[in-house]
Amino acid sequence: MSHVALQGGLRQIGRAGRRLAAICALGASAWSIAAPWSVQVANPNLFVVKPLPQPGALIAVGTDGVILHSSDAGQRWRQADTGTARPLSAAIAWNNGKSLAVVGQKGTVLRSDDGGKRWTSGVIGDGKRDLKAIARDDARGVLVVAGMNGMLARSADGGRTWRVLDVGTPASFQTLLFDARRRTFVALGDKGAVVRSADGGQRWDSFSLDGAPTMMGALIEPASGAIVVPCLEGVVLRSSDGGGDWNVVWAPTGNAQFLSSIARDEHSGALVVVGQDGIVLRSTDGGAHWQRAKAPTRFYLTRVSAVGGTLIAAGENGTLVRSGDGGVSWSSVIDPVEGQMEDVASAGGGNWLAVGDGGRMLRSADDGRTWQWLRHPVRSYLHAIERDPVSGRLIGVGASMTVVVSEDDGVSWQGVGDLPALDNAYLFALAVDPRGNSMVAVGGNGAILQSTDGGRHWVSRGLFREDNFNDVIFDSARRQFVAVAAQGRVAVSKDGGETWVRQQTRTTADLYAVTVDPRSGAYFAAGKAGAIVRSADAGVTWSVLPPLLKTDLQFVQADPASGALVAVGDEGPILRSTDGGISWRITDRTNTTGLRRVAIDARSGAMIAVGRNGAILRSQDGGASWKSIPSGTTQHLRSVVADARRGALYAVGLGGTVLTSGDGGQKWRPVPSSTETRLKTVALARDGKSMVTVGDRLVRIRMDAQAPVAAR
């Protein structure tokens, strides 16, 4: 492969290329039907929104294997069961939208032959290289995909089988075009790599440009047929012969600004390129010459799209800017909001859709002049979720003072605005009064929030700014909230969370968990370096118990059947008390794996402890003895809950792990979660058929006939 110099101005770049034989290596593509569980990820990062051939039809794809489909110009969306948790990056449709293909991470390919209702999944090649782009030669019926580390593959049967191609370059391809005028595929990547095929992707010419530009997006200018490419290095390249010879048609003066996307205004014919610091470049002669337009924003613009005489550009801080005069002048159409807007597309008839991180989705019905939220983003890690027993509403709380609410069993979510402004605060735990009178969320920097309307509105009740609260419970017998914090601090509220009194525990150890013994009514809090404190007078006074361990304790659980108390934590040993917490002893020294949570199976009464490296321990005698249970995973498990209605147990953890047991925790099997991110805890919805697990993602799993139910 020969190299040619890239220089400024309009100097032509000499042709370089040689024929490369395509080595026909069939990728191992074992296709699988999506799992029968109904799984919905509410807050994926959406990377692409794309119009489909049918009027008003759209597809959006993103992380967690998410594919969304709309048939009414984006007013309503349906999430497909894809059977994969891999991030998806590009989509294509043909056969009037009946046939679709989507590509993504680690060679993932999804295809549908019924307009996106059902999908089959497969992997191209060794499953190690991410796919970034897909294109189709309609006349030949050939699909080509391109991706990282020189990945190119070809399918001649609608994506059912694939042949991996060797084009002689390790470059990563970000962009793939089909040039209908010349009937050629052109793939563009980093390191100045350009490859081209004129025979339906069977053989490829390879070109390499000195200076190794990284080509980001491309456009075929319809009048001249020229390929115009913005580059990460701030230059614009143009080829008038389908990718063989290239000219530098824009080179920055001074500091280069990354260029990321290109579009063509249909009314004026102007080409527009956008990029870093809100830069906008404009050409009125098919990309041969460029001028810099006034930047409409200081934020990075990552994508620009054009339909008719309207241009919309999207970018960081939720930016959306609009031009109605071919890119000469621009105006901001929404207020900046934290996060990333990734893509924007038209559904026709003046309807536009914009998507981004955290599941954000906005819609415009007036050609981009005004926008309405369809989905507010949930970008923060959620630490806790509870269900309001009166309304059935689900409430999640987490980092950056985030509170989200669902009225429909986790199908859709709304962020709660107008929360109290607390510097650097976060919410770590949530407790609910079972009668529905009040709920309390606590967290760092003294955060104590109270809601008296089922989580829709919150007020700050925190008076202790130096306290970092780790847990909170509601004592139904005394009808009071108890919260524990770092430095051995405890706060108690006897009026539904409106006012709080700090109590002294006589320890400076950080306290991580608190519980109430249903028999004695005593409170127990556990924490750092084996600390356990006890209160027998509703939290007024506390006694410090002699520590038996030097490792941190993470959770305390009372067993109503035996009256025993169990404490678990880092490095595995389990503590147990049979006298109301006055004295404790180590019951299991053999386990050395850290444990995080304990639950009690509603049917069998068994105690189940979960923790690091997929550890599951089971006790049938109130915690006196424990048996290790195979979990089938090495991912850390963060939480376990019991479903009394169905007689089932659910454990969640890292890597999108969700496990379930229908026999009191003796056997476990995985549940698809459609995510590979961190999950921390889970709540059961009021419909009795759905659960919602939270962490990096909000995931709703509807439990159908496949879900385990204990025998009655």
N, C-alpha and C positions, 0 to 999 in steps of 0.2 A: 504494500500500500504506500503510495507516494504522498508527499505533503506539499501544500501550496501556501503561499504567504497571504495573510489577511492584512490589508492596508486600508487606510482611510480614503475618503472621497469616493469617486466612482470608478476607481481602478478595477479592471476585470481580474478575477481570480482564474488562473489557468485550469483547464480540465485535467483531472487526475482520476484514474480508475482502472480497475482490472476486473475481469470476470472471476467470480468466486463460485465454485460448484457448491450447490446446496447439499449438505449431507443429510440424508433422510433418516432421522432418528425418531421413531414413534414414541411420544410421551406416554407414560403409564397413566391412562385415563380411566380409572374405575369409577363410573358414574353412579351416583347414589341419590335416591329420592329423599326429600327433606323429611325430618323427623315429625311424628304425629303430634307432639306436644305443640301447643299454641304459645309462642314466645313473642313478646313485643319489647324492643328496646326503645324507651321514650326519649332518650337524649344522646343519640349517636352524633358524631361529627359528620355532617353531610358535606361531601366534597363536590358533587356534581348534580345539577338539575338540567334535564334535557327534554326538549319537545319531541313527541312521537308523531308518526304520520297521521294518525286519526285527529280530527279537529278537537282541540281542547285537551288532548292527552299529554301527560308528562310522566317522566320517571326521574326519581332522585335516588342516589346511592351514597353510601358512606361506610363508616366503621361498623364493626359488629355484624357484618354480613347483611346490613340493612338495605332493602330495596323497597321504595315507596312508589305507589302508582296512583295517578289521579286521572279521571276521565271527564272532569268538569272544570277545566282550566285552573286547577289547583285549589278549589274550594274545599274539597274533601279528599282524604288520602287513605289508601289501604296499604298496610305493611304485609309483605309476602313472607311466607315461611321458606327460607332459603336453605336451611340445613348447614349453614356455615357461620362461623364467627369472625372470619377474616375481613379486614378492611377492603372495600371495593373502590375502584378508582375510575372506571370508564364504562360506558354503555353504548350499544348500537341497536338499531331496529331495522327490519326489512320486511318484505312481504306484507306491506301496508300495516305494519305494527303488530302483526300476528306473531312474528318470530323476533326474539330478542336475545342478546348475549351481553353479559357483564363480566368484567375481569377485575382481578385484585391481587392481594398479597399472596406470596408463595405459590405462584402458578395457578391460583384459583380461577376457574371459569364456570359461570352459571349460564344456563340457556333455558328458554321457554318457547314453546310452540303454540301457546294459547293466549297470547297477548299479556303475559305476565301473571296469570293466575296461579300457575304451578311452575316450579323450577327444579331442574336437576343440576347437580354440582359435580365438578371434576377437577383434576389437577393436571396441568401440562408439564411434561418433563419431570425433573427430579424434585419438584415442589420446593425449591430453594430460592428461585428468582421471582421477584415481584413483577407483575404485569401492570403497565401504565397506560396502554392505548390499544384500540382496536379499530379496524377499518375493513370495508367490504368492497369487492369488485362485483357489482350487481350482474353484469353481463356474464361473467364466468361463474358466479355463485361461490366465490372464494372469500374466506375470512382470513385476515392476518392479525396477529397480536404482537405487540412489542413491549419490552420491559428492561429490567436491570441486567447488567453484566452480559450484554450482547444477546439478550433473549429475543428471538423472532420465531414464530411458529405459524403454520399454515393449516387451514382446514378447507376441504373441498366438499364437505357434506353437512354444512350448516352448523358446524361446531360440535358434532358428535365425536369425531376423532381428529387428532392433531398430529402434525409432523413438525418436530423441532428442527430449525435450520441453523447451520453454521455459516455466518457471514464474515468470519475472520476478524472480529473486533470485540474487545472486552467492554466497549462503551455502553453506557446505559441510555436507552432510548426513552424519551419523555413524550415524543410526539410522533404520530403516524398519520399519513395522508393517503387518500386514493385520488389521483389526478385523472378524472374522467376523460379529459380532452386527449391525454396521451396514453390512457389506459395503463398507468404505472402506479405502483406503491412507492412511497418515499417515507423512510424512517429517519428522524432527526434526534440527535442525542447530545451527550456531553463529549468532551475531548474533541470537538469539531467533527464528530462522526456523522456521515450521511450515507445511507445505503438506499439503492433503488432497484426495483424489479419491474421488467416490462412483460413478463410472461405469467402473471398471476401468482407471483411469489415463489416460483420454483427456483429461479436463479437470480442472483443479486449483484449489481455493481456496487463497489465501495469507494467512497471519497473521504478524504481527511483534510481538514482545514487547519493550517498552522495558526497558532494562537489559541487553539483548543477552546473555541467558544461553546458555552452550554446553551443550546437552543430550546426556548421555552414557548411552545405553541407555534402555530403557523397558519397561514391563510393563502389560498389560491385566489389571486385577483382575477375576477371573471373576464374582464375586457381583454387583458393581455395574456392571461394564463400564467403570469409570473407567480412564483412562490416567495412569500415575504415572511421573514422570521425574526421576531425579537429575541435577544439573547440576555442571559443573566449578567453578562459583562457590560451591558449598557449599549451595545451596538445593534443595528438592524441590518440584516442580510437580505439580499434579493437574488433570485435565480430566474432567468428568463427562458431557460431551456429544460425545465423540469427537474433541476437539482444537480446538473453536471457542473456548470460554471456559476460562480457566485460573486456578487459585488457587495462591498460595504457601502450602504447608502445612508447610514447615519452613524457617526462616531461622536461620543461626548467630548466636550471641551471641559477641562477641569476634572473634578471627581465624577466617576461613572456612577450612574444610578441603575439598579437592577431593572430590567424590563421583563414583563411577565405575561402579557396577553395582547392579542390583536383582534380587531373586528372591522367590518366595512359597513358604513352608512349607506343604505340602499337608495336613498333619495339623491344625495349629493355625489355618491361614489367615493367619498373620502375614506381613507384608511386611518384608523386610530390605534395607537399603541399606548399602554399604560404601564406603570411600575412604581418604583420606590419613591417615597416622599411626594406622592400624588402627581408624579410626572405624567404629562400627556403629550405625545407626539402626533402630528397630523400630516398626511400626504394627500394631495389632490391629483396626482398623476400616476396612480397605480403603484405607488411605493418607490418611485425613482428618486424623488426628492422629499425632504421632511422639514417641517418647521415645529418649533416647540410652542404649544399652547399654554395659556395661563393655567397653573395647577389649581384644581378645584378644592384640594384638601392637602394637608401635610401628611396624611396617613398613606401607607403602602396600599396601592390598588393592585389586587391580584387577578382580577378578571374583568373583562369588558365584553358586552354583548350588544348586538344591533339588530333591530327589526324595523323596516320601514324607514322613517326619519327619526327614530329614537335610539339613542345610545344610553346604556346604563352600565356604570362601573361599580364594582364592589371591592371591599378590602378590609383592612384591620380596623379595630374599634367599631365594628358593625357599620362601616361606611357604605353608603349608597349615594352616588351622584349621577345626575342626569343631564344629557344634552339633547336639544331638539333642533340644532342647527349644524349637524355634521361634525360636532366636536369643537366648534369655535369657542363656545361659552358653555359653562357648566353651573349647576346649582345642586346643593345638598338637599336630599329629599327626606332624610330622617335624621334625628339627633344621634350623635355618636353614642355608642353603648359598648361596654367592655366585651371583648371577644372578637371573633373573626367571621367575616362574611366571605364565603368561599366561592360561590358561583351565583349567576343570575341568568335567567332565560325567559323568553316570551312564549306564552301559550296561544298567541293570536288574539285578535279582537280587543287589543289594548290591555290584555291581561299579562302580568309579569309575576315571576316567582323568584325569590332570593333565599338562599340556604347558607348555613354555616355551622359553627361548632356548637356543641351542647344541644343539638336538635333544632336550632333556631330556624324559623321559616316565616317569611313575610310575603304578602301578596298585594299587588296593585291592580285595580280594575280600571284605572284612568290613564293608561299608557305611562306609568311610572311616576306620575306627579305626586300622588299620595300613597301611603302604604299602611297596611294593617297587619298586626301580628296574628299568625295562625298558630305558631308554637313559640313560646318564650324559651330561651335557652336555659338549661340547667347545667352549668359548667363546673360547679364546685363539688368536691367530694362530700357525700352525705354520710354522716356518722350514725344516724338513728332514724327509725321510722316507727310510728304507732298508728293505731286505728282508734278514732273517736267512737266509743261504743254507742252513743246516741244517734249521731248522724251517719255513721259508717264511713265518714270522711277519713282518708289517709293523709298523714302529715309527716314530712321528712325534714330533717334539719341537718346542717353541716357547716363546712368551712365558709369563711367570708360572710358570716351572719346570714346564711341561706336558709329560707323556709319555703317549702313547696307543698302544695295541697292538691289532692285529687278527689273529685266528687263522684267518680265513676269506676271505682275499684282499680285504679291505676292505669286506665286506658289513656287519659290525658291529664296533664299537670299544669298548674298555674303558680308562678312565683308570687310570693307575698311581698308587696312593695311597702314603702313607708315604714320600714323597720327602724328601731332606734339606732342612731349613729353612735357606735362604740368603736373606738380606735383599735385596730388589730385584733378584734374579737372574733371568736368562732363559736359554734354551737356543737356540743359533743354528746349530749344525752337529752332524753325527752321522757316525761312521765305524764300520765293521764288519769284524772279522776274518773273511775268507772261510771259514775252517775252523770258524767258529761258536764259538770259544772265548771271545770277548770282544767287547764293543762299548763305545764311548765317545761321550758327548755333552758338548759344551762350550758356554760362553756367557759372559754378563756377570757382573761381580763375582766373578771367579775360579771360576765354575762348571765343574767337571769331574766328571761322573758316569760310573760304570763298572757294566756289567751282565755277568754271566757265565752267565746262564740265558736268553738270547734276548730280553732286554728286559722280563721280567716283574718283576724286582726290581733296584733300583739303590742304589749306595752312593756317597757323596761322596768324591772323591779330590783335591779342590781345595785347594791350599796357598797359592795366590797370589791373595789376595782383591782386590788392586789391579789385576789383569789382566782385561781384557775380551777374551775369545777370540772370534775370527771364523771360524775354519776348523780342521778336523782331518782327517787322512788316516791310513790304515793302510798301511804299507810291507810288502808280503807277502814280499819277499826277505829283509829283516832282521827281520821279525816285530816291528815296533814302531810305536807311534802317534806322530804329530808334530802339534802344535797351534800355531797362530800367533795373536798378539793385538795389541792396540794398543801404541804406544810401542816397536815393534820387538821385542817379546818373543816367545820361542819356548819351548815345553816339550816334552820327549821322554819317552816311557815305553817301557821295554824288557821289561816284564813284564805285558803285556796291559792296561795302564791302571791298575794298582794303585798304583805309585809313579811320581813324575814328577821330572824334573830340568830346571830352567830354564837355558837357554843364552843367551849374549849375541850379538846380531847386529851390533853396532856401528852401529845406526841407531835413531833415535827415531821414525821414521815408523810410522804404523799399518799393520799387515799384514793384508790382507783375504783372501788365498788362498794355498794351498800345494799343491805337487805334487811327484812324484818322476819323474825321467827314467828310463824303463825300460832305456835302453842304458847310461848311465854310472852310474846309481844316485844321482846328485846330487839334492839337494833344492833347490827354488826357491820363494821366497815373494815376493809382489808386493803393493803397497799404495799408500799415499797419495803424491801428487806424483811419480808415476812410479817409486817405489822398487822395486828388485829386489835380493834378497839370495840368496846361493848357499852351499850347504854340500856339500863333497865327502867328508866323513868322518862320515856318518850323523847329522848335526845337532850334532856336538860344537862345531865352529867354523864361523863364517859370514863371508863376505866381501860387502861392499857394492859393487854395480856402479854405474858412473856413470849417472845418470838421463838418458834421452833425451827425456822428456816432463815437463811440469809438471802434467799431469792424472793423476787417480787410476787405478790399474790394479785391475781387479776379478777377473781370472781368468787362470790359466796352464794351458796344455794341451800335452802332449807328443804328437807324431805318431809312432807306432811304426814306420810304413812308411819314412818319410824320415829319421827321427831328429831332425827339427826341433822346436823349441819355439816356442810362440806365446803372446803376452800381449795381452789386450784390456782396454779400460776406457772411462772417460768421454771424450766428445768425439771418439771414433772411431779415431784412428790405431792401427795394429796393429804390434806389435813381433815380431821373429822372430830366432831364433838357430839356427845350423847347426853350432856347435862345442861342443855340450853346455852352452850357457848362459854360456860365458866372455865372449862378445861378442854384442851385439844391434844390430839396425838396424830402421828403420821401413820396412815393406813397402808400406803403403797410406796415403798422405796424403790421398786424395780423399774417404774416408769421414769425415764429421764427426758422425755419430750415435753416441752412447754405446752400447757393447756390454757385455753382462753375462756370457755363458757361451759355451763352445765345446764341441762334441761331434764325434765321428768316426763316420761312417756305416760300419756293419759290413760291408756288401757292396761299396760302391764305394771306400771309403777316403777319401771327401771329408771335408774339415773344414767344419763349419757353425757360424757365429757368429750370435748373436741379441742384440737389444738394444732400444733406445728406438724409439718410433714405428713398431713393427712391422718393424724392420730385420732382414733375414736376408742374410748374406753367405756365399758358398760358394767353397771353394778345392779344386782337384783336384790341386795340386802341393805339398802339404805346407805351405801357407800362404805360398808365394812370391808368388802373385797371387790376387786375389779378385774375385768377380763378385756384384753386387747381385741378389737374387732377389725378385720380387714376393711379398708375404705375404698381401695382401688385407685387411690390418688396419693401423690406426694406433695400436693399443694397445701399450704397452710390453711386450716379451717378457722374462721373467726367467730362463728356463731352457730348455735343450734336451737331450734324452737320446736315445740310440740303442738300439733293440730288435734285438739280434743274431738272436734266434730268428725274428722275423718280417721282418727286413730293413727295418724302418720307423724313422722319426724322429718325435719328438713335441716340440713347443714349447708352453710355457704362459706366461701373463702376466696383465696387468690386464684388468678387464672380463670375467672368466671366459673369457678367450681360450685355446683349445686348438687347435693346428694339427697336421697330420700330413702326412708325405711318404713315398711308397713307391718313389721313384726316386732315392734318394741326395740329396735336398734340392733337386732342380731345380724341382719343382712342389709347391705346398702347398695344402691345402684345410682348411676349418674342421671341427672336431668339436664337436657340441653338448655343453655342460658343465652345462646347467641352472642356471647361476649367472652373475651379473654382477659378482661380487666379485673381489678380488685373488687370483691364484694364483701361487705362487712356484716350485714344483718338482714333480717327478713321479717315481714309482717303478713298476716293473713287477711285477705279482703272479706268483706261482709257477705259476698255471694257464696262463700263456702267452696268455691271452685278455683279461686285465684290466689296467688301469693305474689308479693312484690319484694324484691331484694334490691338493696341499695349499696352504694359505695362510689366507685368511679362512674357507674351507670345506674339508671333507674330501669329495672327489668321486671316486666309483668309476665308471669307464667301461669297459663290457665291449665288446670289439672283435669284432664279428660279421663276416659276409661282406662288409660294406660297407667295412671297414677296409682300407687299402692294404697289400699284401704284395708285396715285391720279387720280380721274376721270377727264377727260378732258372736 
